[in-house]
Amino acid sequence: MSISRSITQSVLRRAPQPAPEEPATDGPPPVDGTRVPAYLLAMSRSARRRGAETGRAARDLATDGLRVVTSPTVLAGVAAESAWVAAHVLTYPAGLLDDREREGRDGYRIEHLPPSRRGLLVSDVEAAGTPILLVHGLVDNRSVFTVMRRGLARRGFGHVMTMNYSPLADDVRVIADRLGRHVERLVERTGYERVHIVGHSLGGLAARYYVTRLCGDERVHTVVTLGTPHEGSVLAYAWPGRLGRQLRPGSSLLRELAEPGPECRTRFVAYWSDLDQLVLPHRSAALTHPDLDVTNVALHAVGHLSLPVVGAVVHGISTTLAHLDTAGGTVVPGVSPLAGRV
């Protein structure tokens, strides 16, 4: 047995020993002589690959964004928005004054209207006389509707009024409650049982809350929203206070507005633009609700403050408020159909 053990040990000493493994060349070098595990090398390669793909995607997005921003239509929209912002700064102080209708406005005269615009008043006195209430947005006042108000009056609408609320308002529900009280006074003064509301930005959200949560559909025939953050805006994260929280995507207020409302009788028309710099993502200004009668109108290269100004919007609202049947078509002769529905 001792001889056999001696021979075996001799053979083992003479057998070639395996060479030490070389460290991997495609990953981080060993630390303190310890080899890097294979799964860490795989994670490192995956991270480098994802980083390269992210870099390419960012470059492609920047290229596409630059191409869009430098398109002639968008540049024209940016210029128009800048011009209107400058003009709005000048008209803002006048918007702080009370809005009082001229006496004798209940009478209807058509000699001041061009022939192409007299059809509404002649064919449908009720549509022409139904009050239209314009509600401004955040930190704004009625002056934002200067152009629209004149445009609607020129098209034959006899009662176009505005409502101011405090620029320091910090709750959509409070604004909606005040809107409801204003509508009741308007109904009492004019004798019309139902009115139309056009809301810009936050004003549209207050109108929607009044109609769907405070039984305002009994008093409101049509709500038109312009650049209203129906699904919230990511910019609201930078706005302090309760109002900023309410305007964030997925807020408790927006969840409340998304609740069922099968009995709502009010029609909604929502205008949104791919150049709206305050409602992001832009599509959040479109209104989607299974129980509401909604028409969404997409606009191209129209800024947030330009929405109440551009001719296409004023004409579209005139068409809408002239009267819509249940299918969305116009029933007033001589009025062009609403276009651009999505």
Summary of the structure (lengths in Angstrom):
residues: 342
radius of gyration: 32.2
end to end distance: 95.6
largest distance: 132.3
contacts: 1026
relative contact order: 0.10
helix: 48%
strand: 12%
